[in-house]
Amino acid sequence: MTTTRTAASGIRGRITALRERRDRDRGQTAVEFLGMTPFIILIMLVLWECALIGYTFSLAGNAADVGARKGSGAEFGSWAACQEGAKKDLPAAWAKNAVVTCRSGGVLYEATVRLKVPVLVPGLFDLDVPVEGEAGSPMEEEPAW
């Protein structure tokens, strides 16, 4: 059996076949992108929620630190100063559920702030894990002149 070489089996024939195949696959990338779009959006939502969790940890620690410093430096009404200082710089989404506990522990004034992580898409899922920040500041004493 002998084989004959035709134009369809040569290099030119292969290029023509690739062109025909390319025309047949036109729009495939768009279809694949549309299929992956929901997964991309879901991944972005999960990443954003992770960022909110990290930001909540940062806010809780900072609010507790400010509350402890305000409470330790107040001459009168240290509990009210601690409460106000802890809630002063919290954004509204975190401040509405914030629980601030202030107490004098001898040489340290301690503050604990418990925050709830806000959910980006309410109703989709709810994180019921409270984030807690604790801080202490040495009590400031009046100098005895």
LINBEL-V972785 format. One line per field, one symbol per residue. psi: psi as a letter, one per 40 degrees, with the letter a starting at -180 (. if undefined). burial: # if it has 16 or more other ideal C-beta (glycine too) atoms within 10 Angstrom, else .. Layout:
BEGIN
psi: ???
burial: ???
END
This chain:
BEGIN
psi: hiiihiddeaddddddddddddddeheddddddddeddddddddddddddddddddddddddddddddddddehdifdddddddddedehidddddehhhhhihfbeihihhhhihhihdgiddihhfhihhhiiihihhihhg.
burial: ................................................#..#..##..################...##.#######..#...#...#.###......##########............#.#.###........
END
